[in-house]
Amino acid sequence: MSAAFFHTRRLPSQLMLLLLAALLSGCNALPFRPRLPEIPFLQARGESEAAARPLQVFLPEEGQVTEALRSHISSWADSKELPLDLSTSSAYSQELASRLSAEDPPDLVVVSAFLFSDLADQGLLAPAEEGFLNPNGYPPRLAAAFTWPDQQAASQRYCLPREVRTLALVYDSAGLAEKGFAPPTTWDSLREVAVGQTDLERNRFGFIEAPDLSRWLPFLYGAGGTVTDESGAMAIESPASAAAIDWYIQIFRDNFAGHAGESNNEWAGEVLAKGKGALAVEGNWIVPYFETEFPDYRYAVAPLPSGPAVSNTSVAFTSCYAVPAGSTRKDDAFDLAAFLTSPEVVASLPNDGGWMPALNELRNDWTKSYPSLAPFADAVPTAKVWQLPPGFDTFLTTFNRGMVQLFAANIEAADFFAELQDLGETLLQTDAEPNETPDPTQTSGP
């Protein structure tokens, strides 16, 4: 390899602007997937029931899964002779907060683990009655993600996880085989393979990175670090963070790692499928994406490489069926949530490999159906849920913006983590200050 490959690289100003624009447009880590238009559904009833307020269900538009859920929910409501109003949205995340704080909120919604802590902290969600939702059969970390307060023994359970996705190492199987490389299992071997797969004449980088906290977290965990410790205190400023960021940034500056923007692509999956990259840390949402957009692309999945702490802990993305605090039909809504998370319903939903059931027994069956995707399922028991403390949107934005500056060598890592530590401590202190939370039993909404 030419020595020219080893010079220190600084991002061109145009690329920096492109990356910053992408970050500022939103922090959704998942790639865009086509959605069906919103289709409101109203179950017709007789005149005596028409005056009754229907059970209002608001769901994200998820194609065939949503249509299957619509059928299940309709049958459930018919069996109980309940009027039903089911609506979906392709812009679900943007609409959810306003729907929850409205005078007449829905009775059942889907809440991601990332949003849960903020919504529960604001009193916008209703906890389930003690013992109503049984967490047995779920990975403990997934089930715990939907309890609040999360740092107290008396925390309440709000809902149960409905599905899960994890991060693993996705790679160009044909490209690695051609050069005689096995999937890397450590940071050292990941760098070795990235070096061997880099071809700058073809604008191909061995490893495709992203200036995104969720994609960097496996490296932090692999070094033995964490954002907050077990007591809930900030722990981002640490030797583990320094080791993780040094590896992540150095491989980029040495020209063996690149970003989607450098090849005019939107995300790492697209870069790999177009032959412009060999390895990336991505989730199992790549499965339907490759099947639809690049059906001829040959790829494989491996466990995340281990870091110096001999750990390859993944990140888990999950959600649940939650009941808004302002619902006037809480009993019915919790009954429906329990029904929708039952093994019978979850097992009946269409599955293209892009998501896994949260229940252990169903996830084992999923692995048998998709043996080549086993690393995603195997990562679930030890994965840490993609969830930050309440009010940490500013922290996430600051981290992602700062990562762009680190790639450009405009700031020092030590200063970066000192700023994040201070910011996190301030946000935790602000959230801990007493604030008045509306009593949902006294009003129709929070």
N, C-alpha and C positions, 0 to 999 in steps of 0.2 A: 504494500500500500504506500502511496506517495506520502512524503512528509507534509505535503500541503494540506493533508486532511487534519493535521493536529493543531492548526493555528487557532488562537482564541477568536471566538465569533461574537460579534455584537449585532443585535437585531437592527435591521434598517428601520428608519422611522415609519415607513409605510406599513411594515409588518406589525410594529408595535401598535399603531393605530388600529389595525385590523383586529388584533387580539383583544385590545381594550374595548373596541366596539362590540365584539362578540360577548365579552364578559358583562358589559353594561346592559346588553339586551336581555339578560336573564341568566339565572344560575341553574337552569334545568340541565342536569347531567345527561339525560336520556336523549337519543336522537329523535327527530320528528318522525312520527308515523301517521299515515293517512287516517283520518277519522270520518265517521259518518256524520251527517248533519243532525242537529238536535231534533228529536222526535218526541214531543210531549205525549204522554199516554194517560188517558182518563178512563177508568173502568165505569161503564154505564150501570146505573142502578135504578131502582124504582123511585117514585116520587117521594116516598116516606124516607128514603135514605139519601136522596139527592141533597137535602138541606144539611146533612151531616158533613163536617169537615173531613175530607179524605186524608188518608195517610200519605204524606208527601215524601217521596224518595228522590234524592238527587245524586246522580252517579256520573263519573267520567265516561266519555264515549270511548269504548275499547273494542269496537268492531263486533266480531262474532261472540266474544265473551259477554258483551253488553246485551246482545240479542238473546243469548241463553239465559242470562240473569233476568231479563224482562219476562221471559216465559215462566221461570221459576217463581218470581215475585207475583206475577199475575195469578198463577195457580194457587199460591199460598193465600193471597188475599181473597180469592173466590171461596176457598175452603172455610175461611173465617167470616165470610160475608162482610168484608170491609171495603169501603170505597177507597180507591187508590189513584194517586196522581204521581206518575213516574216521569221524570225529565232527565235528560243527559246533556252534556256540553263537551265540545272539543276544546274549549278554553276553560276547563274545569278549575284549575288552580287559581286563575285570575278571578273567577266568579265566587269561589267558595267563601272567602272571608266576608264579602258583602252579603251573601245569602244567610250566613250564620248570624250576622248582626242585624238582620232585618227584623221588622216588627213581627212578621209571621215566617219564622225560619222553617226549613225542611225538618222532617222527623227522623230521617236516616240519611247519612252521607258517608262518603269514603274519605278518610283522613290519612295522609302519609305520616310515617314516623317522624319525618323531618318537621312537619307542621304541627304535629300533635303537642309538643311541649309548649309552644306558644299559645295554641288554642285552649289547652287545659289550664294554663297559667292565667289566662284572661277570663276564665270561668265560662267559656262559650260551649263547653261540652259537659254532658251529664255522666257521672260515674254510675256503673252498674251496681245493683244490689249485691251485697257481700255473698259470695258463693254462687252467684247466678252463672257466671262465665267460668268454666273450668279450664285452667291453663295446662292441665296434664296432656301430654302428647305433643306439645309445642316445644321448640328449643327455648330454654329459659331466657336467653337474651332477647329473643323476639317477643315473647310474652311480656317481659318486663318493660319493653319499650312503650307500652300503652298503659302504664300505671303512673299515678301522680299523687303527691310529690314523689319524684324518683329517688330522693336521698333520705327519705324518712321511713321508719318501720311501719307507720300507719298509712302508707300510701294506698290509694284506691285503684281498682281496676276499672278501666273505661271500656275496653273492647279487646278483641283477640285478633292477631294477625291473620290476614286472609291469603296472602301470597308473599313470595320473597324472590329477590334477584340478588346475585352476588357478583363480585369482581373476580376474575381469573386472568391467566395469561393467554391471550388469543394470538395465534401466530400463523404465518404463511408456511403451511406444511410442505408444499412443494419446494419452496425456496430453501428451507432448512435442510431438507433431504438432499437436494442437489449439491450442497456444500458439505454434507456429511455431519450436520449438527443435530444433536439431540436437544429436546426442550430444556432450557436452563433451569436449574433448581436453586441457585444461589445468586446473590447480587454479582459476584465475581463472574460466574458463568453467563449471566445475563449480559454483562458488558462484553464478554468474549464473543458471544453469538452476535450481538449488535455490531461489533467491529467487523466481523466476518460477513455480515449481511449488508453493510453500508456500501453503496456505489454512487458516489456523488455525480459521476458523469450521467447517470440515469435519474438523478434527483431522487435517489432512494436512500432512506435512512434506516438503520437497523432497528431502532426503538422509537416509537411514536409516543410522545408525552403530551400532557395537557396542563396548562396553568390553572389547575382546579384542585381544590382541597380534597374532594372525594377521591380523586385518582392518586393523590400523593399520600393519603392516610395509610395505605398498606406499607409504604416505606417507613413511615413514622412508627407503625406498630412493629415492623420487622426489626427496627433498631431498639425496641423496648420502650418507646415513648407513647404519649397520649396527649390529647388536648386538655382534658381535665382529669384529675386523679379520682380515686374512689370516694373521697370526701366531697367532691364537687369543686375543688379549688383549681385554679388555672395551673397548668403544667407544661405549656407549650414552649417555654424557654428552658431548654435542657440539652445535655450532650446528645441525647437520642435525636432530637430535632436537628441539631447541627450535622450529625452523621447522615441523616436521611436526606436533608436538603443538599448537602455537599455531593452525594452520589447522583442525585436527580439533576442537579445543575451542571456538574462537571461533565457528564456524558454528553450533554447538549453542547457545551462550549468546546468539547473535543471533536464535534462534528459527527458523532455516531448516533445522535438522537435528533429528531425534528418534530415539527408541529404541523397540524392539518393546514394552517394558513400558508405554510411555505410551499405547498403544492396546490394551492387554491381549492382546498377541500374543506368540508364543514366539520368533520370529526374523524377520530382515529379509524373507525371501521371503514369509512370510505377510502382513506389513505391506503390501508392494507389491501382492500379489494382491487384497487387500481394499480397495485404493484409498486407503490411508492414507499412502502414500509414493510417490515418483517414481523415485528412484535409490538403488542400494546396491552395495557391493562384495561380490560373492558368487561361489561356485564353480559348476561345471556340474552339481552335484547338484540345482540348481534345476529342471533339465529334467524328470526323472521326477516331481519333487514337483508342479510346475505341471500336468503332464499328468494326474496322478492326482487332485489335490485341487482344482485350479482350471483345468479344461480350456478355459474360455472366455476366460481372461486373455490379453491381448495384450501381449507383452513383446519386447524385443530385447536384444542383447548388443553391447557396444563395448569396445575396448581401454581399459585403465585410463588416466585422465588423467595427463599428465606433470607433474612437480613442477619446482621451480626448478633442479634438476640436469639438466633435460631428459631425464628418465628415467621410464619407466613399468613398471619391473620388477615382475613378479607374484610370487606365492607358489605353489609346487608342492607338492601333497600326493600322496605315493606310498608304495608298499609292495613287499615282495618275499617270495619263498618262501625261508625260512631253515631251516637244520638246527641243532637244539639241540646244545650241546656234549656233553650226556650221552647222546646217541643211540648205540645199539649197531648201527645199520644205516646208518651215514653214507654209504657208497658208493651204496647203493640210493636213499637220500634225495636225494643230489645228482643222481643220474641222473633222478629224478622231477622235481626242480626245473628241470633243464635242459629236460625234455620239456614241462613246463607253461608255460615262457616261450618256447617255440618259436613262430615266426610262424603255423604251421598251427593250433596249439591256440588261441592268443590270438585269431586272426582268426575262429575258429568260435564264440566265446562270444557269448551274447546281449548286445546293446548298445542301451541306451535313450537314449544321449546323455549319461548321467550320469557316464561315465568315458571316458577315452581310452587307447588302447594306448601303452605307453612306447616301443616301437620306432618309429623315425622313419618307415619305409615304411608301417607300418600306420596310423600317426596321419595321414599324408597321405590315405590312403583314407578314414579317419574324417571328415576335413574335407570330402571330396567328398560324403559321405553326409549331413553336417550343415553345409551352407554357412553357415547363419545363426548357427552357433555357432563359427565360425572364430576369433574373438578368444581363445577358451579355448585352442585348439590353437596359435595363433600365439604365445602367451605362453610356451609350454613351453621353447624353446631358451635363453632368457635368465632364466627364473624361478629364484628361489632356493628351495631345498627347505625345507619346514617342519620344522626340526630345530634343537635347541638342544644345548649341551654336556651331558655326563652330569651328573646331579644337579641340573638346573635347574628341577625342578618347583616349588621354592620361588620361584624368580625369576618364573616364569610366573604363579603365584598372586598374588604381590606386585604384579606389573605390572597385572593385571586388577582387583584390588581398588583399587589406586591410581588407575586410570583412572576408576573410579566417583567417587572423592573429587575428582578434577580436574573432572569434569562438575558436581559440586555446589559447586565453588569453595571447597572446604575446605582444599586444600593448594596450594602454588605449584609450577609445573612444574620450576623449577630445583632445588628441594628434592627433588622426586620423582626426577629423574634422578640426582642426587647419591647418593641412597639406593640406587637400582638399580645404579649403578656400583660402590659399595662392596660390595653384596650379591653381585654377579657376581664381583668379584675374590676375595671370600672363598670362594665356591663353587668357583672355578677352582683356588684354592690347595689347598682341601681335597681335590679330586679328584686333584691332582697328587701328593699325599703317598703314599708307598709303602704298599701294602696287599697282603695275601696273597690270591691268587686260586687256588681249588682246581684241581688238575690233572684235567681230565675223562678223561684216559686211565687214571687210577688208580682211579676210582670209576664207578659207574653213573650218577651225576648230579653236578652241580657242588656 
